[in-house]
């Protein structure tokens, strides 16, 4: 099946057309109602941090969709997530003083903001977009190939195929091209499982794993079903969070309870009640937005993982994430990272591996491979030797200096005065 016909499948379900132009047509004489017919390219979003959540919403700055009833746009399916983020931006002081003018917004996935296609879909189409983010397949290196490798990989493939049929039962995986994405995702996740088993040999039998930037949420497959973990997914991007909601709820159905911290907030739970829910061992699947990371208890996590995310956030974002990772991982616990090992331009220039070592972690293992030659990404792990307590603002100052300016992003970052 060609890509166009795949889109047409979802267009037919959604009442949209894959032939619609890539821009909004000019309104005709009868006014705005002349161009309200649904069209993917007319869907919501602006692509930037919600730095000004109180301005009038429309096509423009606010990083969210028009509200229901506004002409010409469909309401965002992520409004509760965006509203939670906007409340946190205000309550935590990100819209005022130095946090606004000098430090910047920590709740931005920079790479995601550069992919407009993520913002024009929802539901099953969004889930399949995230499943299709992994397409490369490499043999698992012998150094991290565990005795149960083949069995775990088959199980991951089975679970992913069940998920695919759940969201797109009408699409044959061969004809649609999704067989490769399923196989690729399974190969990546079994490698992560092997690396964690190899580098973190003394994890407890039922660890608590915090997964930063989970994408689809497929790390839950090895985490819950093969490590025996309680899985905490943490994300700041509303579309990613919405996709993870669908995927994790599907996984949890009939198996365990799923807790969504945004839902808790929507139903009026206060911070203490939300923190108690997040800590409740009855939940095997827990979902926490990045701005609610302070609700995760100190030293309550055995394993923190971050795959293909730490080099894709803002300067404030990397300090926020490393600060909370170092706070929640217990003594003797681990941090597992997999990415290219390089900082991407226009994001930040923080060596987060070195920063973890400064915060009381030590090397636990690293696979000597070449990215996209031997395998995709370079797996490595760090063990929490002697936890160090620090707050976000102190750590930010240590990394960027008292007068460093990072709020403006990318090449506009200003180093501290010498």
N, C-alpha and C positions, 0 to 999 in steps of 0.2 A: 504494500500500500504506500502510495506517495505521501509526502508530508502534507500536501494540499488536501488530499482526501481525508487524512487524519484530522486536520483542522475542521474540515467540513462535518465530520461526525459530531464534534462538539458544538459547532456552529448550529447544526440542526437542533441539538438538544437545548441550546441556550437561546435560540431565537435570533441568532446573529448570522452574519455572512462573512465568509473569508474573502469576498471580493470588495469589501469596503475600502475606501481610500485611506491613506495614512494620515489624513488631516481632517479637521472639521470643515464641512462645506459652509459657505456663507449663508446666513439666514435669508430666506426669501421674504417677500413683502408681508406674508401672513405671520411673521414673527418667529420666535425661537422654536415653537412647536413644530415647525416644518422640518427640523432635523433631529427629532428625538427618537427616531427608530434606533433600536439597539445596534451597536457595532463595537467590536473589540477595541478599535482605535479611539472610540469616544469614551472609553471607560476611564474614570478617575485619573490616576495619581500623578502628583508632582514628585520629582525624584530628589528630595533633599531632606536633611534633618529637620525635625519639627521645631525649628528655632523660634518661631513666632506662632504659637498655637492659638492665639486669641484673635488673629486677623481674620477677615472675612474669607471663607473658604471658597475656592473656585479653581479655575485653571491658573496655576501660579505657584505660590511660594510654600504653602503650609505643609507639604509632605503628606497630604491626606486627601480623600475624595470630597466632593460636594456632599452636603448633608441631604437627607431625604427631602424631596420637594423642590430642590433647586433645579432650575431649568437645564435640560440638555445632558445631564450626567446621571449615571446610576450611583446609588449609595454604595459606599465601601462595605465589603463583608468583614472588614477588620476594625470597625469603628470602636468596639469595646477595648481592643488592644491599644489602638491609637489614643483613646481617651485615658486609659491607664497610664500610658507613657507620658502624656501631656500633664497629667496630675503630678507625676513624679518629677518631671522637669521643673515644675513650679515648687513643689514641696521640698525638694532636695537642693534648691537654689541654683539650678543650672541656667535660669533665665535672668540672673542678676549679677552685678558686680564682676569680680574676676572670673567666676565660672563662665559667665556669658562672654565677656570681652577678651579674656586671656587664655582660658583653659579649653573651652569648647564642649561640645555635646559628646558624651561617651556612648550614646545609644544609637549608633549609626553603623550599618554594614556598608562600607564604601563600595565594595564590588557590586553589591546588590543594587545600589542606587545607580550604577552605570549600566544596568541591564533592564531597559524599559519593558522588555517582553515579560518580565516577572509580574509586572503591575497590570497587565491587561487580561488576566485570567483569574479564575477562582475555581473552587471545587475540585472535581476529578482532573480537570486540565492542569491545574496548579500542581497537584500531586505528581502527575506524570512528568511535568517539567522538571521537578526536583529529582525524580527517579532517573531521568535522562541526563543528569549532570555528570554521571560517571560512565565513560565509554571505553576507557583503556583497560586492557587486560594483560597482566604480567604474571609469570610463574612466581609462586611464593618462594623466597630464598630459603635455603636449607636451614639457616641459622634461626629462623622463627617458625619453621614448619613443625608443628606439634604432632604427637602420635594420633590425635583425633582430628587432624586437619581435614581429611577428605570427608569424614562424617559430618563435621561442622559445616563445611562448605555446602554439602548437599542439603542440609537442613536449612541453611540461609537461603539457598535458591528456592526451596519449597515454600518458605515463608514469604519471600518476595513475589513468587508467582501467585500465591494466594492473595496477597495485597493487590497485585495487578488485576486479577480477576474481580476483586471486590470493587475497584474503582473503574474498570473498563472491561466488563465481561463481554462486550460486543466487539472487541478488537482482538483479532488473532495476533499473538506476540511476534510471530515470524513475519506476517504480512505488514505489520505496523513498524517493524524494526526494533521492537522493545526487548526481544530476546537478548540482544547484546548488552543493553543497559542493565537488565536483570543479572546476567552473568558477570558483568563488570562490577556491579555493586557488591555481589556476593564475594567476588575475589578480593576486593578491597577490604571488606569487613572481616573475612577470615584471616587476612594478613594482620589487621589490627588486633584481632583476638590472639593470634600467635605471638605478636610482639608483646602484648600485655602479659600473657602467660610466661613468656621468656624473661622479660625485664622486671616483672613484678611478682616474683615467685611466692612471696609470703602474704599475698592478699588473703583476707579472711574468706571463709566458705560462702558467705552471703554479704559481699561488699556493698557499699553505698557509692554509686558512681555519679559524679556531676559532669555532664557533657556540654561543653561550651560550643555554641553555633552548630547544632546538630544537622542542619540542612533538612533532608527528608525526615530524619529521626531513625535511620536504619541502624545506627550503633546500638539501639535498644535490642536488636535481634540477638547479637552475641552477648550483650550485657545481661539481659534478663534471663534468656533461655540457656546460656552456656557458662556465664560467670555466676549466675544465681543472684544478680544484683537487684537492688532497688535503683531505678534509673531516674535521675533528675535531669531533664532537658532544660537548657537555658538559652534564650535567644532575645535579641533586641529588635529584629526586623519584623514588622507586622505580617508581611506575606509569609515569611518563613515560619513564624509562630503559628499562623493559621494553617499552613500545610502540616506542621507537626501535630496540631490538634487533631486533624482528620486521621493521620497515620497512627498516632499513639492511641487514640480512642478505638480505632479498628483493632489494633493489637491487643488492647486490654479487654475488649469485649469477651465475656465468658471466662476470662482468665484471672483478672484482678481488678482492683479499683484504679481509676485514673483521676488524678487531682490536677486541676488547672487553677493556678493562683489568680489569674485574671478573673475567672468566674467567681472565685471567693470574694474578690474585691467588688465585683459587680453586684453581688448579693449582700453587700454591706458588712462583711467581716472586717474587723480592725486588724492592725498590724500584729498584735499579740495572738489573736485567734488564727490568723493566716500562718504565722510562724509555727504554731502548734500543729496545724494541719500538715504543713510541709515536713515536719519532723515525725509525723505519725507513721509507724512502721507498717500499718495496714495497707498503705499505698505502695504498689510496686512501680507505678508510672507516675512521676511527679513533673509538672510543667511550671517553670518559673521564668518570667521575663527578667532580663538583665537588671532592670531598675529595682527589682525586688530581691536581688541577691543578698542584701543586708538581712533578710529574713531567714536565710540559711544559717544554722547554728555554727559557731566556732568549732573547729576540730571535729566535725561530724561526717566528714567525707573520707573514704578510703582511697578513692581514685578519682582524679579530675582528668578529663580528656579534652583535647582541642585539636581537631583535624581540619586543616585548610581553613583557618579562620583568624589566627592571631596576627597575620600579616595583611589582613583585609579590613582593619578597623582604624578609627581615628587615633591620634595621640592620646586624647583623654580616654578613649575606649581601651587601649592596651594597658594603661596604668590601672583603670578600673578593674579589668579582668584579672590581671596578675595580682593586684592587691587582694581581691576576694578569693582567688585560688589559694594564695599563701595563707589566708585567714581560715578557710574552711577545711583544708586538708590536715588530717591529724598527723602527729609525729609517727613516723614509720609508714605513712601513706605515700601515694605516688601521683605524679603528673605525667601523662602520656601526650606527646605532641607528634603530629605528622603533617608536614607541609614541605615546601621546596627548600626550606632553610634560608631563604633569601627574603629581604624586605622589599616590598613592592613600592615603586615610585608613587608619590602623591598620597600615601597613607600615613606612615610614620617611619621613623628610623631607629626604633628601640630594639636592641638585641634582647629579646625576652628570655631566651635561654640563659644568657649571662645574668639577667636580672633575677631569675629564679635562684641561681647560685648565690647571689648576694643576699637573698632572703632566707637562707638557711636550708636550701635543697642541695643535694649532691647527685652526681651522675649515677644512673642506675643501668643504663644501657643505650646503645646507639647502633643502628644497622649501617654498615659501611657500604652504601649503595649510591649510584648516580641517579638523580631524579630524571624520570622519563627515559632512562636508558635501561637500568636494571629493574626498576619498578617506579610507580608513581608516588612521589613523596618520600621523605626520609624519616622513618620512625625513630624516636628516642624517648627516653623516660628519665625522670628525676625523682629521687626519694627525699621526703621531708626528714631531715636529720635533726635540726634544732629550730623549731618554729620561732619566727620573729614577728612581734606585734607592731604593726604600723598602720596609720590611717591613710586614706586616699590622698589628702592634701599634702601630707608630709612626703609620701612617696613620689607624688608628682613633682614636688619641688626638688627632690633628690635627683630625679631623672632629667628634668628640663630646666632647673634653676629657678630662682626666685622671680625673675622677670622674663623668662622665656614665654613667647606668645605662640600658641598652637591653635587658637580658636578659629582662625581663618582657613585652615586646611591646606594640605598639599604643599606646593612650592611657596605659599605665602607664609609658612611658619617662620617665626623670627627667633634666632638664638638669643640666649641671655647676653647682656653686655659683658664684655671682658673687663 
